[in-house]
Amino acid sequence: MSVEKALQRPINYSAMDTSEQYRVDKKLGILDWEPTAKEAREYSRKRSEMGDPEYTGLDNDIASNF
């Protein structure tokens, strides 16, 4: 399943530039992955559980401290 492959992306994936993201997705074999709504929710939930700031809102918490 592609969700499991996508979850192998580095925690800083969303901060990478598009060429780096392309290389990661190519290596994982998910260049053409188009998640269903259910897969997108599962991916977001699991990334949040992993502590990914893109999905946990940590960026907002950090920004509010300054």
MOPAC internal coordinates of N, CA, C and O (Angstrom, degrees):
PM7 1SCF
backbone

  N    0.0000 0     0.00 0     0.00 0    0    0    0
  C    1.4550 1     0.00 0     0.00 0    1    0    0
  C    1.5281 1   108.89 1     0.00 0    2    1    0
  O    1.2310 1   119.98 1   -39.79 1    3    2    1
  N    1.2803 1   117.64 1   140.21 1    3    2    1
  C    1.4559 1   122.29 1  -175.35 1    5    3    2
  C    1.5248 1   113.83 1   -70.26 1    6    5    3
  O    1.2310 1   119.49 1   155.61 1    7    6    5
  N    1.3338 1   118.57 1   -24.39 1    7    6    5
  C    1.4651 1   119.87 1   178.13 1    9    7    6
  C    1.5239 1   109.06 1   -60.35 1   10    9    7
  O    1.2310 1   120.64 1   135.10 1   11   10    9
  N    1.3309 1   116.38 1   -44.90 1   11   10    9
  C    1.4681 1   119.87 1   179.41 1   13   11   10
  C    1.5214 1   111.20 1   -60.90 1   14   13   11
  O    1.2310 1   120.29 1   139.77 1   15   14   13
  N    1.3196 1   117.05 1   -40.23 1   15   14   13
  C    1.4744 1   120.45 1   177.38 1   17   15   14
  C    1.5279 1   110.20 1   -65.49 1   18   17   15
  O    1.2310 1   120.31 1   135.76 1   19   18   17
  N    1.3219 1   117.02 1   -44.24 1   19   18   17
  C    1.4657 1   120.98 1  -179.13 1   21   19   18
  C    1.5231 1   111.20 1   -63.15 1   22   21   19
  O    1.2310 1   120.27 1   147.91 1   23   22   21
  N    1.3183 1   117.09 1   -32.09 1   23   22   21
  C    1.4640 1   120.70 1   179.32 1   25   23   22
  C    1.5263 1   112.15 1   -70.44 1   26   25   23
  O    1.2310 1   120.18 1   169.21 1   27   26   25
  N    1.3194 1   117.25 1   -10.79 1   27   26   25
  C    1.4658 1   121.45 1   175.98 1   29   27   26
  C    1.5274 1   111.69 1   -83.18 1   30   29   27
  O    1.2310 1   120.53 1   175.73 1   31   30   29
  N    1.3254 1   116.58 1    -4.27 1   31   30   29
  C    1.4621 1   119.69 1   176.40 1   33   31   30
  C    1.5310 1   109.28 1   -61.89 1   34   33   31
  O    1.2310 1   120.24 1   -30.72 1   35   34   33
  N    1.3364 1   117.14 1   149.28 1   35   34   33
  C    1.4649 1   119.65 1   177.81 1   37   35   34
  C    1.5296 1   111.10 1   -61.79 1   38   37   35
  O    1.2310 1   120.53 1   -26.27 1   39   38   37
  N    1.3144 1   116.59 1   153.73 1   39   38   37
  C    1.4601 1   121.65 1  -177.92 1   41   39   38
  C    1.5309 1   111.01 1   -61.27 1   42   41   39
  O    1.2310 1   119.89 1   153.79 1   43   42   41
  N    1.3211 1   117.81 1   -26.21 1   43   42   41
  C    1.4714 1   121.37 1  -179.91 1   45   43   42
  C    1.5316 1   112.14 1   -95.30 1   46   45   43
  O    1.2310 1   120.07 1  -160.81 1   47   46   45
  N    1.3179 1   117.47 1    19.19 1   47   46   45
  C    1.4672 1   122.16 1  -176.87 1   49   47   46
  C    1.5232 1   112.38 1   -53.21 1   50   49   47
  O    1.2310 1   120.16 1   135.00 1   51   50   49
  N    1.3175 1   117.30 1   -45.00 1   51   50   49
  C    1.4665 1   119.89 1  -176.47 1   53   51   50
  C    1.5277 1   112.32 1   -67.62 1   54   53   51
  O    1.2310 1   120.03 1   159.07 1   55   54   53
  N    1.3233 1   117.56 1   -20.93 1   55   54   53
  C    1.4637 1   121.17 1   178.71 1   57   55   54
  C    1.5353 1   112.18 1   -87.98 1   58   57   55
  O    1.2310 1   120.23 1   169.86 1   59   58   57
  N    1.3285 1   117.16 1   -10.14 1   59   58   57
  C    1.4692 1   121.15 1  -179.50 1   61   59   58
  C    1.5230 1   110.08 1   -73.67 1   62   61   59
  O    1.2310 1   121.16 1   -26.90 1   63   62   61
  N    1.3325 1   115.39 1   153.10 1   63   62   61
  C    1.4628 1   117.41 1   174.09 1   65   63   62
  C    1.5269 1   108.81 1   -75.42 1   66   65   63
  O    1.2310 1   120.86 1   -13.81 1   67   66   65
  N    1.3062 1   115.96 1   166.19 1   67   66   65
  C    1.4748 1   119.97 1  -171.98 1   69   67   66
  C    1.5210 1   113.22 1   -61.38 1   70   69   67
  O    1.2310 1   119.82 1   147.08 1   71   70   69
  N    1.3291 1   117.95 1   -32.92 1   71   70   69
  C    1.4691 1   118.86 1   179.60 1   73   71   70
  C    1.5286 1   110.79 1   -68.84 1   74   73   71
  O    1.2310 1   120.13 1   144.16 1   75   74   73
  N    1.3276 1   117.35 1   -35.84 1   75   74   73
  C    1.4681 1   120.33 1   176.24 1   77   75   74
  C    1.5247 1   110.26 1   -68.76 1   78   77   75
  O    1.2310 1   120.31 1   137.90 1   79   78   77
  N    1.3304 1   117.01 1   -42.10 1   79   78   77
  C    1.4614 1   120.65 1   177.82 1   81   79   78
  C    1.5262 1   110.35 1   -61.21 1   82   81   79
  O    1.2310 1   120.47 1   139.77 1   83   82   81
  N    1.3274 1   116.71 1   -40.23 1   83   82   81
  C    1.4569 1   121.49 1   178.48 1   85   83   82
  C    1.5327 1   110.40 1   -59.79 1   86   85   83
  O    1.2310 1   120.85 1   133.40 1   87   86   85
  N    1.3383 1   115.99 1   -46.60 1   87   86   85
  C    1.4750 1   120.11 1  -179.72 1   89   87   86
  C    1.5308 1   111.03 1   -61.22 1   90   89   87
  O    1.2310 1   120.36 1   137.10 1   91   90   89
  N    1.3317 1   116.91 1   -42.90 1   91   90   89
  C    1.4705 1   120.99 1   179.32 1   93   91   90
  C    1.5255 1   109.64 1   -62.29 1   94   93   91
  O    1.2310 1   120.33 1   129.81 1   95   94   93
  N    1.3248 1   116.98 1   -50.19 1   95   94   93
  C    1.4663 1   120.44 1  -177.96 1   97   95   94
  C    1.5243 1   111.65 1   -64.28 1   98   97   95
  O    1.2310 1   120.29 1   143.83 1   99   98   97
  N    1.3240 1   117.05 1   -36.17 1   99   98   97
  C    1.4647 1   120.06 1   177.95 1  101   99   98
  C    1.5262 1   109.97 1   -64.51 1  102  101   99
  O    1.2310 1   120.62 1   135.47 1  103  102  101
  N    1.3344 1   116.42 1   -44.53 1  103  102  101
  C    1.4621 1   120.39 1   179.51 1  105  103  102
  C    1.5300 1   111.23 1   -62.17 1  106  105  103
  O    1.2310 1   120.42 1   143.49 1  107  106  105
  N    1.3252 1   116.80 1   -36.51 1  107  106  105
  C    1.4601 1   121.07 1  -179.78 1  109  107  106
  C    1.5333 1   112.65 1   -81.22 1  110  109  107
  O    1.2310 1   120.40 1   168.36 1  111  110  109
  N    1.3302 1   116.84 1   -11.64 1  111  110  109
  C    1.4559 1   120.71 1   179.26 1  113  111  110
  C    1.5131 1   113.70 1    77.41 1  114  113  111
  O    1.2310 1   120.42 1  -149.35 1  115  114  113
  N    1.3456 1   116.81 1    30.65 1  115  114  113
  C    1.4644 1   119.86 1  -177.57 1  117  115  114
  C    1.5285 1   112.10 1  -125.46 1  118  117  115
  O    1.2310 1   120.33 1  -149.45 1  119  118  117
  N    1.3196 1   116.98 1    30.55 1  119  118  117
  C    1.4667 1   119.83 1  -179.94 1  121  119  118
  C    1.5219 1   112.70 1   -58.79 1  122  121  119
  O    1.2310 1   120.35 1   144.30 1  123  122  121
  N    1.2992 1   116.94 1   -35.70 1  123  122  121
  C    1.4683 1   120.38 1  -175.62 1  125  123  122
  C    1.5295 1   112.75 1  -101.83 1  126  125  123
  O    1.2310 1   119.91 1  -164.48 1  127  126  125
  N    1.3354 1   117.79 1    15.52 1  127  126  125
  C    1.4568 1   121.13 1  -177.30 1  129  127  126
  C    1.5196 1   110.74 1   -69.79 1  130  129  127
  O    1.2310 1   120.83 1   -56.54 1  131  130  129
  N    1.3007 1   116.02 1   123.46 1  131  130  129
  C    1.4659 1   123.83 1   175.17 1  133  131  130
  C    1.5202 1   105.92 1  -119.74 1  134  133  131
  O    1.2310 1   119.98 1   -83.30 1  135  134  133
  N    1.3502 1   117.64 1    96.70 1  135  134  133
  C    1.4632 1   118.77 1  -175.22 1  137  135  134
  C    1.5282 1   112.81 1   -66.54 1  138  137  135
  O    1.2310 1   121.86 1   -35.85 1  139  138  137
  N    1.3188 1   114.04 1   144.15 1  139  138  137
  C    1.4661 1   119.07 1   171.29 1  141  139  138
  C    1.5273 1   107.12 1   -72.18 1  142  141  139
  O    1.2310 1   120.00 1   -10.30 1  143  142  141
  N    1.3055 1   117.60 1   169.70 1  143  142  141
  C    1.4700 1   121.20 1   178.22 1  145  143  142
  C    1.5278 1   110.18 1   -58.52 1  146  145  143
  O    1.2310 1   120.56 1   138.97 1  147  146  145
  N    1.3239 1   116.53 1   -41.03 1  147  146  145
  C    1.4649 1   120.95 1   179.39 1  149  147  146
  C    1.5256 1   110.77 1   -64.16 1  150  149  147
  O    1.2310 1   120.25 1   135.97 1  151  150  149
  N    1.3256 1   117.13 1   -44.03 1  151  150  149
  C    1.4623 1   120.79 1   178.40 1  153  151  150
  C    1.5263 1   111.38 1   -64.27 1  154  153  151
  O    1.2310 1   120.15 1   140.54 1  155  154  153
  N    1.3216 1   117.32 1   -39.46 1  155  154  153
  C    1.4636 1   121.25 1   179.51 1  157  155  154
  C    1.5303 1   110.49 1   -63.60 1  158  157  155
  O    1.2310 1   120.08 1   139.11 1  159  158  157
  N    1.3228 1   117.46 1   -40.89 1  159  158  157
  C    1.4761 1   120.88 1   177.44 1  161  159  158
  C    1.5283 1   110.55 1   -65.29 1  162  161  159
  O    1.2310 1   120.59 1   136.58 1  163  162  161
  N    1.3272 1   116.47 1   -43.42 1  163  162  161
  C    1.4614 1   120.95 1   179.33 1  165  163  162
  C    1.5267 1   110.54 1   -62.60 1  166  165  163
  O    1.2310 1   120.65 1   135.68 1  167  166  165
  N    1.3307 1   116.37 1   -44.32 1  167  166  165
  C    1.4579 1   121.35 1   179.35 1  169  167  166
  C    1.5331 1   110.24 1   -60.66 1  170  169  167
  O    1.2310 1   120.13 1   132.36 1  171  170  169
  N    1.3267 1   117.36 1   -47.64 1  171  170  169
  C    1.4642 1   121.52 1  -179.90 1  173  171  170
  C    1.5194 1   111.59 1   -61.33 1  174  173  171
  O    1.2310 1   120.80 1   136.24 1  175  174  173
  N    1.3235 1   116.07 1   -43.76 1  175  174  173
  C    1.4680 1   120.18 1  -179.97 1  177  175  174
  C    1.5191 1   111.32 1   -61.97 1  178  177  175
  O    1.2310 1   120.82 1   133.51 1  179  178  177
  N    1.3272 1   116.03 1   -46.49 1  179  178  177
  C    1.4679 1   119.89 1  -177.77 1  181  179  178
  C    1.5317 1   111.64 1   -68.77 1  182  181  179
  O    1.2310 1   120.11 1   142.36 1  183  182  181
  N    1.3386 1   117.39 1   -37.64 1  183  182  181
  C    1.4759 1   119.31 1   177.22 1  185  183  182
  C    1.5241 1   109.82 1   -63.86 1  186  185  183
  O    1.2310 1   120.32 1   141.96 1  187  186  185
  N    1.3152 1   117.00 1   -38.04 1  187  186  185
  C    1.4641 1   121.38 1   177.30 1  189  187  186
  C    1.5294 1   110.06 1   -62.39 1  190  189  187
  O    1.2310 1   120.55 1   135.54 1  191  190  189
  N    1.3146 1   116.55 1   -44.46 1  191  190  189
  C    1.4641 1   121.35 1   178.33 1  193  191  190
  C    1.5242 1   111.65 1   -62.48 1  194  193  191
  O    1.2310 1   120.75 1   149.81 1  195  194  193
  N    1.3451 1   116.18 1   -30.19 1  195  194  193
  C    1.4630 1   121.28 1   179.38 1  197  195  194
  C    1.5311 1   111.73 1   -77.90 1  198  197  195
  O    1.2310 1   120.30 1   170.14 1  199  198  197
  N    1.3297 1   117.04 1    -9.86 1  199  198  197
  C    1.4585 1   120.72 1   179.47 1  201  199  198
  C    1.5102 1   114.71 1    89.78 1  202  201  199
  O    1.2310 1   120.27 1  -163.82 1  203  202  201
  N    1.3323 1   117.09 1    16.18 1  203  202  201
  C    1.4629 1   121.20 1   178.49 1  205  203  202
  C    1.5282 1   109.08 1   -65.62 1  206  205  203
  O    1.2310 1   119.49 1   -62.34 1  207  206  205
  N    1.3408 1   118.57 1   117.66 1  207  206  205
  C    1.4636 1   120.86 1  -177.89 1  209  207  206
  C    1.5222 1   113.82 1   -58.49 1  210  209  207
  O    1.2310 1   119.90 1   152.58 1  211  210  209
  N    1.3074 1   117.80 1   -27.42 1  211  210  209
  C    1.4658 1   121.44 1   178.54 1  213  211  210
  C    1.5341 1   111.05 1   -62.97 1  214  213  211
  O    1.2310 1   120.72 1   151.87 1  215  214  213
  N    1.3212 1   116.23 1   -28.13 1  215  214  213
  C    1.4643 1   120.93 1  -175.17 1  217  215  214
  C    1.5269 1   113.85 1  -111.48 1  218  217  215
  O    1.2310 1   119.70 1   171.88 1  219  218  217
  N    1.3339 1   118.18 1    -8.12 1  219  218  217
  C    1.4630 1   120.37 1  -178.30 1  221  219  218
  C    1.5163 1   112.84 1  -104.32 1  222  221  219
  O    1.2310 1   119.89 1   166.66 1  223  222  221
  N    1.3230 1   117.82 1   -13.34 1  223  222  221
  C    1.4509 1   120.29 1  -177.60 1  225  223  222
  C    1.5129 1   112.66 1    83.46 1  226  225  223
  O    1.2310 1   119.96 1  -169.63 1  227  226  225
  N    1.3359 1   117.68 1    10.37 1  227  226  225
  C    1.4574 1   120.44 1  -179.06 1  229  227  226
  C    1.5207 1   112.13 1   -62.36 1  230  229  227
  O    1.2310 1   120.35 1   146.64 1  231  230  229
  N    1.3139 1   116.94 1   -33.36 1  231  230  229
  C    1.4665 1   119.73 1   178.79 1  233  231  230
  C    1.5198 1   109.97 1   -58.38 1  234  233  231
  O    1.2310 1   120.20 1   137.79 1  235  234  233
  N    1.3131 1   117.23 1   -42.21 1  235  234  233
  C    1.4654 1   121.27 1   179.89 1  237  235  234
  C    1.5149 1   110.92 1   -65.71 1  238  237  235
  O    1.2310 1   120.19 1   139.98 1  239  238  237
  N    1.3397 1   117.24 1   -40.02 1  239  238  237
  C    1.4590 1   120.94 1   178.95 1  241  239  238
  C    1.5212 1   110.85 1   -64.17 1  242  241  239
  O    1.2310 1   120.32 1   137.13 1  243  242  241
  N    1.3224 1   116.99 1   -42.87 1  243  242  241
  C    1.4600 1   121.62 1   179.90 1  245  243  242
  C    1.5233 1   110.06 1   -65.19 1  246  245  243
  O    1.2310 1   120.49 1   134.84 1  247  246  245
  N    1.3197 1   116.67 1   -45.16 1  247  246  245
  C    1.4539 1   120.77 1  -178.71 1  249  247  246
  C    1.5188 1   111.05 1   -62.48 1  250  249  247
  O    1.2310 1   119.64 1   145.83 1  251  250  249
  N    1.3108 1   118.29 1   -34.17 1  251  250  249
  C    1.4639 1   120.56 1  -177.53 1  253  251  250
  C    1.5252 1   112.37 1   -72.08 1  254  253  251
  O    1.2310 1   120.15 1   165.29 1  255  254  253
  N    1.3327 1   117.33 1   -14.71 1  255  254  253
  C    1.4653 1   120.79 1   178.87 1  257  255  254
  C    1.5166 1   112.66 1   -82.07 1  258  257  255
  O    1.2310 1   119.15 1   173.44 1  259  258  257
  N    1.3071 1   119.22 1    -6.56 1  259  258  257
  C    1.4612 1   121.95 1  -176.67 1  261  259  258
  C    1.5042 1   111.68 1  -108.82 1  262  261  259
  O    1.2310 1   120.10 1   180.00 1  263  262  261

